[in-house]
Amino acid sequence: MATIADKALREQVAALGPWFHNIDLGDGLWTAPDHFLGNYPGFKFDRFAHALPADLTGKSVLDIGCNAGFYSVEMKRRGADRVLGIDSDDRYLAQARLASRALGFEGVEFRNLSVYDVGALGERFDLVIFMGVLYHLRHPLLALDLIREHVAGDMLLFQTMQQGSRDAYDAPADHPFHKPGTHQPPDFFDDAAYPKMHFIERAFANDWTNWWAPNRACSEAMLRAAGFRIEAHPENEVYLCRVSDIPYAEYGPAAVYPNKGEETR
């Protein structure tokens, strides 16, 4: 229940608008009652909430790109000891602080920080939430690498906008340059299910920061390549992962090109 007088709270909510997270603050007050997606992200969370531990007592959570703090608050509601939400937009952070305070979750911390700067936190978290961010980034795989290297301690909750095929794809361990016995390129690159990252040069849905739209196979391949093992796929664009060994770590110039350099000897 709101801890701020109703009139003052309504005025503060209005002053911080528009809101992308439509959060129920109690007493009929929603942060974005005219949201074009309705009860967002609540209705989406309902589809995969069961995939997360119901009890996060003793756990730490990092919410990257926290926006107005919906997921940060939900993790605190599940008993997480430490919840840190980061975003690079000060208005979103102000919204998150207001919403968490109004709902009585004073223990949630919010900081202005980019995903590219997560190494500055100097700590690992039991659960990292990375939802609705990847497709806004100029360097998406770098972001996953940094999360894996610096802050992911156990679980990763990941979501990205996807376009194209929803089929999984079992890519070959090595990709031949040509079809066997020909000088023609291999067919798999033309397969709709092959991992593809669509680059959006101009605006998508009136948003110029929507740079990327991977298909399902690409999302999954990127997660694996960054060192995350997919444990659950509870909703079309949502994955629950565990930190795993970084694959292909044995790959490198000496492994891939064992004779490289000999041609100059």
KETIBA-290378 format. One record per residue: residue number from 0; residue in one letter; chain; z, y, x of N, C-alpha, C in turn. Coordinates in steps of 0.001 Angstrom, whole numbers, plus 500000, padded with zeros to 6 digits. Each point is the difference from the previous one (the first is absolute). Layout:
N
[NUM; A; A; [Z; Y; X]; [Z; Y; X]; [Z; Y; X]]
...
//
This chain:
265
[0; M; A; [500000; 498811; 500850]; [500000; 501189; 499150]; [500000; 501240; 500887]]
[1; A; A; [499349; 501022; 499530]; [499876; 501217; 500799]; [501370; 500580; 500316]]
[2; T; A; [500142; 500455; 501238]; [501245; 500631; 500418]; [499872; 501517; 500034]]
[3; I; A; [498824; 500503; 499689]; [499760; 501437; 499955]; [499846; 500390; 498532]]
[4; A; A; [500485; 501199; 499647]; [499870; 500466; 498616]; [498558; 499876; 499547]]
[5; D; A; [499788; 499539; 498754]; [498664; 499707; 499499]; [499031; 501164; 500162]]
[6; K; A; [500418; 501183; 499625]; [499100; 501145; 500058]; [499603; 500298; 501447]]
[7; A; A; [500964; 499992; 500890]; [499711; 500265; 501404]; [499102; 498918; 500590]]
[8; L; A; [500255; 498746; 499637]; [499190; 498897; 500511]; [498567; 500115; 499520]]
[9; R; A; [499822; 500297; 498721]; [498640; 500147; 499463]; [499260; 501128; 500705]]
[10; E; A; [500694; 501071; 500296]; [499370; 501121; 500686]; [499596; 499611; 501421]]
[11; Q; A; [500851; 499219; 500668]; [499680; 499580; 501358]; [498846; 499012; 500019]]
[12; V; A; [499973; 499092; 499048]; [498884; 499057; 499893]; [498689; 500746; 499799]]
[13; A; A; [500014; 500965; 499100]; [498792; 500786; 499731]; [499568; 500795; 501223]]
[14; A; A; [500971; 500554; 500732]; [499682; 500831; 501151]; [499369; 499199; 501127]]
[15; L; A; [500304; 498708; 500063]; [499469; 499157; 501072]; [498716; 499284; 499597]]
[16; G; A; [499509; 500221; 498787]; [498799; 499331; 499536]; [498751; 500474; 500723]]
[17; P; A; [498906; 499264; 499889]; [499883; 498754; 499252]; [500597; 498813; 500762]]
[18; W; A; [500392; 498979; 499249]; [500583; 498783; 500558]; [498974; 498864; 499865]]
[19; F; A; [499887; 499171; 501054]; [499163; 498801; 499905]; [500819; 498796; 499558]]
[20; H; A; [501293; 500020; 500277]; [500890; 498939; 499514]; [500627; 500463; 498686]]
[21; N; A; [499773; 499240; 498952]; [500592; 500311; 498703]; [501319; 499242; 499898]]
[22; I; A; [501086; 500688; 500297]; [501317; 499365; 500114]; [500870; 500402; 498816]]
[23; D; A; [500647; 499012; 499403]; [500919; 500237; 498889]; [501343; 500465; 500550]]
[24; L; A; [500330; 501260; 499764]; [501257; 500555; 500502]; [501114; 499938; 498962]]
[25; G; A; [499718; 499408; 498854]; [501011; 499865; 498960]; [499921; 501083; 498946]]
[26; D; A; [500555; 499715; 498840]; [500033; 500957; 498891]; [498612; 500485; 499608]]
[27; G; A; [499022; 499099; 500129]; [498644; 500353; 499584]; [499237; 500866; 500981]]
[28; L; A; [500560; 500242; 501177]; [499329; 500834; 500991]; [499226; 499131; 500988]]
[29; W; A; [498670; 500145; 499981]; [499117; 499322; 500944]; [499383; 501053; 500909]]
[30; T; A; [499741; 499623; 501228]; [499471; 500984; 500947]; [498534; 500325; 499750]]
[31; A; A; [499254; 499068; 499426]; [498572; 500229; 499734]; [499632; 499384; 498656]]
[32; P; A; [500505; 500551; 498906]; [499803; 499381; 498680]; [498535; 499916; 499573]]
[33; D; A; [499131; 500816; 500579]; [498584; 499973; 499655]; [499164; 499322; 501073]]
[34; H; A; [500626; 499166; 500797]; [499301; 499317; 501098]; [498800; 499230; 499446]]
[35; F; A; [498863; 500102; 500693]; [498780; 499348; 499507]; [500087; 498477; 500048]]
[36; L; A; [500965; 499462; 500776]; [500220; 498562; 500041]; [501221; 499572; 499186]]
[37; G; A; [500605; 500941; 499303]; [501161; 499670; 499178]; [501248; 499819; 500846]]
[38; N; A; [500685; 498898; 499798]; [501238; 499712; 500718]; [499683; 499467; 501396]]
[39; Y; A; [499555; 500884; 500855]; [499621; 499607; 501356]; [500981; 500613; 501007]]
[40; P; A; [500501; 499244; 500966]; [499605; 498634; 500347]; [500849; 498907; 499359]]
[41; G; A; [500799; 500345; 499016]; [500888; 499007; 499403]; [499279; 498780; 499449]]
[42; F; A; [498895; 500213; 499279]; [499316; 498856; 499412]; [499388; 499108; 501080]]
[43; K; A; [499584; 500607; 501106]; [499440; 499209; 501102]; [501098; 499200; 500692]]
[44; F; A; [501141; 500645; 500218]; [501116; 499314; 500645]; [500438; 498791; 499179]]
[45; D; A; [499940; 500116; 498684]; [500400; 498890; 499137]; [499173; 498744; 500268]]
[46; R; A; [498790; 500166; 500489]; [499113; 498859; 500230]; [500357; 499196; 501243]]
[47; F; A; [500678; 500640; 500967]; [500300; 499275; 501236]; [501466; 500105; 500417]]
[48; A; A; [500837; 500615; 499191]; [501410; 500172; 500352]; [500672; 498666; 500303]]
[49; H; A; [499559; 498947; 499319]; [500618; 498682; 500183]; [499763; 499432; 501395]]
[50; A; A; [498998; 500520; 500716]; [499686; 499469; 501327]; [500978; 500491; 501062]]
[51; L; A; [500745; 501056; 499688]; [500975; 500553; 500944]; [501379; 499423; 499741]]
[52; P; A; [500835; 499938; 501018]; [501369; 499520; 499781]; [500721; 500871; 498969]]
[53; A; A; [500659; 499353; 499047]; [500733; 500751; 498980]; [501241; 500664; 500576]]
[54; D; A; [500539; 499430; 501071]; [501209; 500533; 500624]; [499676; 500378; 501448]]
[55; L; A; [500039; 501280; 500292]; [499724; 500492; 501352]; [501270; 500466; 500712]]
[56; T; A; [501131; 499507; 499534]; [501275; 500369; 500622]; [499959; 499716; 501503]]
[57; G; A; [500402; 500991; 500767]; [500015; 499843; 501449]; [498668; 500237; 500680]]
[58; K; A; [498962; 500294; 499231]; [498662; 500166; 500551]; [499642; 501478; 500166]]
[59; S; A; [499050; 500251; 500892]; [499478; 501350; 500208]; [498542; 500037; 499555]]
[60; V; A; [499596; 501140; 499461]; [498655; 500144; 499436]; [499384; 501301; 500502]]
[61; L; A; [498742; 499915; 500429]; [499208; 501173; 500354]; [498838; 500093; 499024]]
[62; D; A; [499909; 501124; 499295]; [498944; 500234; 499018]; [499032; 501030; 500594]]
[63; I; A; [498848; 499519; 500490]; [499033; 500861; 500665]; [499044; 500583; 498961]]
[64; G; A; [499876; 501321; 499996]; [499200; 500659; 498968]; [500716; 499927; 498672]]
[65; C; A; [501258; 500392; 500023]; [500896; 499764; 498859]; [499666; 500826; 498773]]
[66; N; A; [499194; 501058; 500145]; [499664; 500871; 498879]; [501293; 500501; 499351]]
[67; A; A; [500153; 499824; 498690]; [501192; 500513; 499317]; [501164; 499020; 500012]]
[68; G; A; [499896; 498925; 500783]; [501152; 499145; 500247]; [500255; 498888; 499006]]
[69; F; A; [499012; 499658; 499156]; [500229; 498953; 499004]; [500468; 498702; 500650]]
[70; Y; A; [499257; 499535; 501006]; [500341; 498712; 500614]; [501270; 500104; 500845]]
[71; S; A; [500225; 501131; 500614]; [501241; 500181; 500749]; [501210; 499828; 499087]]
[72; V; A; [499942; 500631; 498835]; [501106; 499897; 499049]; [500144; 498572; 499492]]
[73; E; A; [498866; 499336; 499730]; [500081; 498626; 499490]; [500642; 499069; 501022]]
[74; M; A; [499736; 500223; 501275]; [500610; 499150; 501025]; [501495; 500291; 500127]]
[75; K; A; [500377; 501262; 499832]; [501422; 500340; 499989]; [500665; 499389; 498770]]
[76; R; A; [499278; 499977; 498894]; [500523; 499391; 498776]; [500276; 498513; 500202]]
[77; R; A; [499251; 499373; 500911]; [500210; 498583; 500302]; [501068; 499788; 501074]]
[78; G; A; [500663; 501058; 500393]; [501161; 499861; 500872]; [499750; 500195; 501476]]
[79; A; A; [498804; 500451; 500392]; [499728; 500196; 501423]; [501018; 500972; 500606]]
[80; D; A; [500495; 499661; 501173]; [500997; 500851; 500659]; [499384; 501303; 500495]]
[81; R; A; [498848; 499892; 500636]; [499336; 501182; 500544]; [498584; 500075; 499457]]
[82; V; A; [499635; 501133; 499436]; [498644; 500234; 499520]; [499529; 501337; 500557]]
[83; L; A; [498893; 499946; 500720]; [499385; 501204; 500552]; [498582; 500108; 499466]]
[84; G; A; [499702; 501115; 499348]; [498644; 500269; 499545]; [499387; 501082; 500863]]
[85; I; A; [498759; 499769; 500451]; [499328; 501010; 500805]; [498675; 500383; 499357]]
[86; D; A; [499645; 501259; 500156]; [498726; 500510; 499506]; [499684; 501260; 500798]]
[87; S; A; [498740; 500376; 500015]; [499607; 501201; 500740]; [499803; 501196; 499082]]
[88; D; A; [500360; 499848; 498733]; [499852; 501076; 499019]; [501394; 500465; 499571]]
[89; D; A; [500341; 501239; 500316]; [501340; 500496; 499701]; [500279; 500073; 498503]]
[90; R; A; [498979; 500232; 499186]; [500233; 500061; 498556]; [500363; 498614; 499465]]
[91; Y; A; [499315; 498978; 500474]; [500373; 498646; 499595]; [501435; 499684; 500403]]
[92; L; A; [500367; 500400; 501209]; [501366; 499730; 500470]; [501031; 500734; 499156]]
[93; A; A; [499673; 501222; 499588]; [500913; 500745; 499123]; [500110; 499301; 498652]]
[94; Q; A; [498893; 499485; 499494]; [500039; 499240; 498753]; [500879; 498761; 500158]]
[95; A; A; [499827; 499295; 501107]; [500771; 498777; 500232]; [501496; 500287; 500083]]
[96; R; A; [500350; 501064; 500677]; [501430; 500350; 500111]; [500569; 500350; 498631]]
[97; L; A; [499236; 500742; 499213]; [500472; 500379; 498667]; [500154; 498774; 499110]]
[98; A; A; [498993; 499127; 499996]; [500044; 498819; 499137]; [501144; 499073; 500384]]
[99; S; A; [500173; 499745; 501291]; [501069; 499085; 500419]; [501372; 500587; 499689]]
[100; R; A; [500142; 501298; 500162]; [501279; 500645; 499684]; [500262; 499970; 498491]]
[101; A; A; [498964; 500270; 499207]; [500166; 500011; 498551]; [500352; 498618; 499463]]
[102; L; A; [499520; 498965; 500676]; [500282; 498633; 499567]; [501298; 499452; 500593]]
[103; G; A; [500636; 500796; 500829]; [501292; 499590; 500542]; [499921; 499166; 501255]]
[104; F; A; [498842; 500007; 500673]; [499850; 499227; 501236]; [500022; 500963; 501190]]
[105; E; A; [501185; 500441; 500336]; [500158; 501000; 501054]; [499746; 499430; 501389]]
[106; G; A; [500043; 498689; 500140]; [499910; 499403; 501328]; [498600; 499816; 500532]]
[107; V; A; [498992; 500498; 499304]; [498629; 499857; 500475]; [499645; 501201; 500872]]
[108; E; A; [499426; 499724; 501165]; [499619; 501070; 500933]; [498492; 500190; 499962]]
[109; F; A; [499554; 501240; 500080]; [498572; 500309; 500012]; [499706; 500932; 501163]]
[110; R; A; [498919; 499681; 500734]; [499644; 500783; 501172]; [498498; 500237; 500057]]
[111; N; A; [499616; 501139; 500571]; [498590; 500311; 500196]; [499535; 499322; 501280]]
[112; L; A; [499192; 498962; 499823]; [499533; 499226; 501143]; [498705; 499309; 499615]]
[113; S; A; [499075; 499928; 500934]; [498737; 499307; 499791]; [500135; 498536; 500386]]
[114; V; A; [499167; 499163; 499406]; [499993; 498585; 500377]; [499674; 499837; 501476]]
[115; Y; A; [499225; 500912; 500560]; [499646; 499901; 501412]; [501178; 500304; 500920]]
[116; D; A; [501070; 500536; 499434]; [501163; 500381; 500793]; [501207; 499108; 499760]]
[117; V; A; [499800; 498827; 499396]; [501151; 499153; 499653]; [500754; 499517; 501232]]
[118; G; A; [499342; 499992; 501155]; [500692; 499592; 501217]; [501157; 500914; 500338]]
[119; A; A; [499939; 501241; 499511]; [501075; 500961; 500279]; [501293; 499638; 499284]]
[120; L; A; [499930; 499130; 499003]; [501209; 499622; 499264]; [500940; 499167; 500859]]
[121; G; A; [499450; 499220; 500905]; [500834; 499231; 500915]; [500814; 498906; 499357]]
[122; E; A; [499547; 499477; 498875]; [500722; 498895; 499340]; [499043; 499148; 499196]]
[123; R; A; [500413; 498771; 499749]; [499215; 499089; 499164]; [500686; 499849; 498648]]
[124; F; A; [499200; 499716; 498985]; [500492; 499898; 498637]; [499705; 498602; 499456]]
[125; D; A; [500916; 499510; 499168]; [499819; 498676; 499417]; [498796; 499955; 499064]]
[126; L; A; [499746; 501106; 499324]; [498853; 500092; 499100]; [499298; 501328; 500232]]
[127; V; A; [498706; 499933; 500257]; [499169; 501201; 500094]; [499076; 500012; 498790]]
[128; I; A; [500001; 501109; 499281]; [499099; 500184; 498865]; [498858; 500906; 500460]]
[129; F; A; [498789; 499493; 499855]; [498810; 500743; 500437]; [498961; 499886; 498882]]
[130; M; A; [500214; 500793; 498974]; [499195; 499889; 498784]; [499278; 501314; 499720]]
[131; G; A; [498713; 499878; 499681]; [499234; 501171; 499616]; [499766; 500978; 501134]]
[132; V; A; [499968; 499496; 501233]; [499860; 500886; 501154]; [498756; 499679; 500823]]
[133; L; A; [499724; 498731; 500228]; [498972; 499586; 500952]; [498671; 500712; 499770]]
[134; Y; A; [499576; 500104; 498753]; [498666; 500547; 499725]; [499942; 501512; 500161]]
[135; H; A; [501153; 500637; 500213]; [500028; 501438; 500263]; [499958; 500321; 501497]]
[136; L; A; [499991; 498983; 500845]; [500165; 500210; 501437]; [498675; 499993; 500747]]
[137; R; A; [499909; 500846; 501001]; [498810; 500000; 500854]; [499974; 498756; 500895]]
[138; H; A; [501170; 499448; 500312]; [500074; 498889; 500947]; [500872; 498885; 499409]]
[139; P; A; [499489; 499276; 499023]; [500848; 499057; 499252]; [500535; 498828; 500814]]
[140; L; A; [499184; 499389; 500846]; [500498; 498851; 500759]; [501039; 500432; 501026]]
[141; L; A; [499811; 501184; 500566]; [501014; 500538; 500910]; [501344; 500123; 499286]]
[142; A; A; [499979; 500450; 498757]; [501247; 500144; 499251]; [500704; 498654; 499844]]
[143; L; A; [499251; 498960; 499655]; [500602; 498672; 499870]; [500547; 499514; 501337]]
[144; D; A; [499261; 500262; 501071]; [500477; 499597; 501323]; [501317; 500697; 500349]]
[145; L; A; [500091; 501285; 499698]; [501216; 500752; 500319]; [501188; 499523; 499168]]
[146; I; A; [499751; 499691; 498737]; [501066; 499478; 499147]; [500526; 498678; 500566]]
[147; R; A; [499072; 499122; 500370]; [500390; 498695; 500540]; [500738; 500152; 501327]]
[148; E; A; [499547; 500919; 500840]; [500575; 500146; 501333]; [501367; 500669; 499987]]
[149; H; A; [500202; 500950; 499080]; [501181; 500857; 500115]; [501062; 499832; 498910]]
[150; V; A; [499598; 499730; 498748]; [501007; 500094; 498934]; [500143; 498760; 499120]]
[151; A; A; [499016; 499116; 499988]; [500078; 498829; 499120]; [500897; 498941; 500616]]
[152; G; A; [501126; 499721; 499313]; [500926; 499001; 500500]; [499848; 498648; 499355]]
[153; D; A; [499545; 499974; 498746]; [499879; 498728; 499282]; [498879; 500049; 498968]]
[154; M; A; [500181; 500775; 498919]; [499048; 499992; 498895]; [499187; 501291; 499950]]
[155; L; A; [498772; 499860; 499505]; [499135; 501143; 499735]; [499467; 499874; 498579]]
[156; L; A; [500234; 501027; 499185]; [499393; 500082; 498673]; [498818; 500947; 500125]]
[157; F; A; [498804; 499486; 499783]; [498774; 500734; 500293]; [499108; 500086; 498768]]
[158; Q; A; [499397; 501172; 499834]; [499009; 500180; 498938]; [498940; 500982; 500473]]
[159; T; A; [498766; 499713; 499640]; [498928; 500945; 500254]; [498979; 499927; 498875]]
[160; M; A; [499329; 501096; 499741]; [498854; 499982; 499104]; [498959; 499045; 500574]]
[161; Q; A; [499398; 499199; 499142]; [498955; 499086; 500433]; [498757; 500188; 499137]]
[162; Q; A; [498867; 499794; 500606]; [498725; 500022; 499290]; [499157; 498837; 500502]]
[163; G; A; [499079; 499540; 499166]; [499145; 498897; 500407]; [500573; 498661; 499596]]
[164; S; A; [499565; 498971; 500698]; [500361; 498629; 499644]; [501503; 499765; 500069]]
[165; R; A; [500498; 499212; 499055]; [501403; 499584; 500001]; [500174; 498577; 500527]]
[166; D; A; [498938; 499442; 500537]; [500070; 498643; 500535]; [500576; 500012; 501404]]
[167; A; A; [500718; 498943; 500333]; [500463; 499816; 501371]; [498821; 499523; 500846]]
[168; Y; A; [500117; 500138; 501310]; [498901; 499597; 500877]; [500576; 499382; 501260]]
[169; D; A; [499481; 498843; 500356]; [500442; 499304; 501204]; [498993; 500299; 501105]]
[170; A; A; [500267; 501025; 500776]; [499066; 500415; 501033]; [500007; 499012; 501163]]
[171; P; A; [498870; 499843; 500685]; [499965; 499086; 501142]; [500849; 500523; 501152]]
[172; A; A; [500442; 499080; 500843]; [500807; 500403; 501147]; [499178; 500804; 500992]]
[173; D; A; [498707; 499713; 500062]; [499107; 500760; 500863]; [498728; 500269; 499210]]
[174; H; A; [499486; 501201; 500125]; [498819; 500405; 499237]; [498769; 499943; 500903]]
[175; P; A; [499055; 499111; 499709]; [498798; 499950; 500832]; [499172; 501267; 499846]]
[176; F; A; [499304; 500355; 501060]; [499172; 501201; 499979]; [498788; 499813; 499091]]
[177; H; A; [499463; 498754; 499985]; [498846; 499674; 499169]; [500287; 498733; 499211]]
[178; K; A; [499204; 499766; 498957]; [500003; 498696; 499368]; [499556; 498974; 501041]]
[179; P; A; [500608; 498821; 499971]; [499615; 498985; 500984]; [498494; 499745; 499981]]
[180; G; A; [499395; 500029; 501175]; [498580; 499697; 500117]; [499059; 501120; 499582]]
[181; T; A; [500552; 501184; 499701]; [499158; 501121; 499566]; [500433; 501268; 500732]]
[182; H; A; [499244; 501050; 499749]; [500400; 501317; 500489]; [500405; 500902; 498834]]
[183; Q; A; [500380; 499368; 498887]; [500406; 500734; 498805]; [501511; 500168; 499985]]
[184; P; A; [500483; 501126; 499448]; [501461; 500185; 499918]; [500627; 498977; 499057]]
[185; P; A; [501258; 499637; 500229]; [500657; 499016; 499120]; [500170; 500550; 498592]]
[186; D; A; [500092; 499065; 499051]; [500042; 500389; 498584]; [501361; 500530; 499556]]
[187; F; A; [501081; 499626; 500711]; [501316; 500285; 499416]; [500286; 501481; 499836]]
[188; F; A; [499362; 500855; 500809]; [500254; 501431; 499838]; [499481; 500534; 498667]]
[189; D; A; [499051; 499281; 499404]; [499449; 500418; 498709]; [500743; 499364; 498820]]
[190; D; A; [500932; 499120; 500294]; [500778; 499361; 498943]; [500962; 501032; 499400]]
[191; A; A; [499991; 500131; 498679]; [500851; 501007; 499339]; [501477; 499781; 500286]]
[192; A; A; [500384; 498748; 500266]; [501413; 499700; 500242]; [500399; 500169; 501457]]
[193; Y; A; [499033; 500206; 500894]; [500353; 500192; 501405]; [500877; 501246; 500127]]
[194; P; A; [500997; 499998; 500902]; [500874; 501173; 500132]; [499206; 501288; 500225]]
[195; K; A; [500161; 500933; 499075]; [499263; 501261; 500064]; [500951; 501163; 499722]]
[196; M; A; [499834; 501047; 500785]; [500746; 501230; 499790]; [498994; 501087; 499643]]
[197; H; A; [499986; 500384; 498735]; [499068; 501027; 499567]; [500522; 501372; 500407]]
[198; F; A; [499160; 500765; 500685]; [500382; 501351; 500407]; [499486; 501002; 498969]]
[199; I; A; [500907; 500849; 499525]; [499661; 500997; 498979]; [499906; 501357; 500695]]
[200; E; A; [498782; 500451; 500218]; [499823; 501245; 500751]; [500439; 501213; 499196]]
[201; R; A; [499763; 499956; 498687]; [500364; 501127; 499156]; [501115; 499574; 499048]]
[202; A; A; [500307; 500844; 499054]; [501148; 499748; 499122]; [499822; 498742; 499153]]
[203; F; A; [501099; 499338; 499723]; [500050; 498873; 499074]; [501057; 500334; 498965]]
[204; A; A; [499620; 499982; 498719]; [500909; 500390; 498916]; [500552; 501408; 500237]]
[205; N; A; [499116; 500887; 500449]; [500341; 501401; 500233]; [501027; 500197; 501120]]
[206; D; A; [500128; 499011; 500867]; [500969; 500083; 501101]; [499269; 499772; 501313]]
[207; W; A; [499907; 501025; 500828]; [499267; 499881; 501259]; [500776; 499216; 501058]]
[208; T; A; [501273; 499685; 499740]; [500774; 499207; 500967]; [499862; 498508; 499777]]
[209; N; A; [499231; 499589; 499010]; [499736; 498573; 499806]; [498851; 499599; 500931]]
[210; W; A; [500350; 499574; 501203]; [498998; 499718; 501030]; [499464; 498580; 499946]]
[211; W; A; [500833; 499046; 499609]; [499642; 498585; 500164]; [500213; 499205; 498717]]
[212; A; A; [499181; 498972; 499810]; [500195; 499068; 498892]; [499635; 498602; 500495]]
[213; P; A; [500962; 499263; 500532]; [499712; 498638; 500453]; [499819; 499064; 498822]]
[214; N; A; [499283; 498905; 500229]; [500042; 498934; 499008]; [501210; 499114; 500302]]
[215; R; A; [500220; 499014; 499152]; [501196; 499170; 500165]; [500030; 499323; 501368]]
[216; A; A; [498868; 499420; 500409]; [499974; 499274; 501265]; [500313; 500915; 501174]]
[217; C; A; [499566; 501245; 499925]; [500273; 500945; 501083]; [501485; 500355; 500045]]
[218; S; A; [500600; 500259; 498850]; [501435; 500301; 499973]; [500792; 498877; 500645]]
[219; E; A; [499675; 498769; 499634]; [500743; 498854; 500513]; [499745; 499785; 501482]]
[220; A; A; [498757; 500207; 500437]; [499680; 499834; 501412]; [500715; 501053; 500852]]
[221; M; A; [500071; 501231; 499504]; [500680; 501061; 500747]; [501491; 499708; 500124]]
[222; L; A; [500605; 499517; 498930]; [501419; 499656; 500054]; [500244; 498908; 501039]]
[223; R; A; [499171; 498971; 499975]; [500162; 498915; 500979]; [499792; 500514; 501425]]
[224; A; A; [498970; 500823; 500182]; [499690; 500493; 501338]; [501118; 500868; 500567]]
[225; A; A; [500741; 500675; 499116]; [501096; 500860; 500447]; [501292; 499221; 500238]]
[226; G; A; [500025; 498728; 499620]; [501193; 499191; 500233]; [500883; 499837; 498790]]
[227; F; A; [499386; 499875; 498805]; [500752; 499755; 498769]; [499470; 498746; 499319]]
[228; R; A; [500911; 499153; 499614]; [499650; 498776; 499282]; [500168; 500243; 498507]]
[229; I; A; [498957; 499788; 499235]; [500044; 500237; 498554]; [500758; 498864; 499333]]
[230; E; A; [501084; 500347; 499306]; [500812; 498997; 499319]; [499757; 499983; 498503]]
[231; A; A; [499649; 501139; 499435]; [499779; 500069; 498555]; [498946; 501060; 499708]]
[232; H; A; [499245; 499741; 498947]; [498957; 500939; 499546]; [500196; 500157; 498492]]
[233; P; A; [501105; 500650; 499616]; [500423; 499990; 498589]; [499170; 500880; 499082]]
[234; E; A; [499242; 500911; 500571]; [499186; 500908; 499195]; [498743; 500285; 500790]]
[235; N; A; [498934; 500340; 499318]; [498688; 500059; 500637]; [499986; 500706; 501349]]
[236; E; A; [500642; 501128; 500119]; [499941; 500795; 501220]; [501291; 499959; 500805]]
[237; V; A; [500939; 499164; 499606]; [501342; 500004; 500588]; [500251; 498704; 500768]]
[238; Y; A; [500599; 500153; 501183]; [500329; 498849; 500842]; [501430; 500126; 500506]]
[239; L; A; [500712; 498887; 500008]; [501295; 499927; 500671]; [499798; 499171; 501251]]
[240; C; A; [500320; 500573; 501138]; [499738; 499358; 501283]; [501275; 499865; 500818]]
[241; R; A; [499937; 499115; 500964]; [501063; 499856; 500995]; [499437; 500321; 501376]]
[242; V; A; [500841; 500563; 500825]; [499609; 500247; 501379]; [499698; 498662; 500665]]
[243; S; A; [498889; 499935; 500694]; [499570; 498767; 500646]; [499508; 500324; 501395]]
[244; D; A; [499619; 498954; 500715]; [499398; 500231; 501310]; [498695; 500760; 499825]]
[245; I; A; [499713; 500888; 500931]; [498731; 500709; 499955]; [498913; 499034; 500447]]
[246; P; A; [499037; 499699; 499142]; [498967; 499036; 500377]; [499073; 500599; 501052]]
[247; Y; A; [499277; 499122; 500630]; [499018; 500420; 500990]; [500659; 500667; 501199]]
[248; A; A; [501328; 499869; 500125]; [500673; 500646; 501131]; [499498; 499430; 501322]]
[249; E; A; [499547; 498730; 499930]; [499509; 499385; 501231]; [498600; 500490; 500349]]
[250; Y; A; [499386; 500718; 499053]; [498667; 500531; 500260]; [500103; 501206; 500923]]
[251; G; A; [499074; 500146; 500842]; [499963; 501129; 500928]; [498821; 499807; 500922]]
[252; P; A; [499757; 500934; 500865]; [498834; 499881; 500873]; [499947; 498682; 500758]]
[253; A; A; [501160; 499533; 500491]; [499993; 498768; 500787]; [499739; 498779; 499140]]
[254; A; A; [500460; 500050; 498741]; [499832; 498846; 499119]; [498615; 499972; 499373]]
[255; V; A; [499524; 501158; 499565]; [498721; 500047; 499306]; [498833; 499996; 500980]]
[256; Y; A; [500193; 500694; 501125]; [498939; 500077; 500999]; [500542; 499511; 501339]]
[257; P; A; [500242; 498672; 500117]; [500660; 499501; 501217]; [499221; 500276; 501273]]
[258; N; A; [498687; 500184; 499879]; [499189; 500230; 501184]; [499568; 501457; 500138]]
[259; K; A; [500597; 500857; 499187]; [499595; 501410; 500018]; [500279; 500593; 501374]]
[260; G; A; [499028; 500668; 500529]; [500141; 500616; 501307]; [499320; 499207; 501104]]
[261; E; A; [499784; 498680; 499759]; [499394; 499196; 501025]; [498555; 500392; 500265]]
[262; E; A; [499359; 500569; 498923]; [498605; 500370; 500168]; [499824; 501112; 501017]]
[263; T; A; [501089; 500701; 500315]; [499882; 501110; 500955]; [500382; 499574; 501410]]
[264; R; A; [500421; 498744; 500140]; [500461; 499565; 501310]; [498806; 499642; 500898]]
//
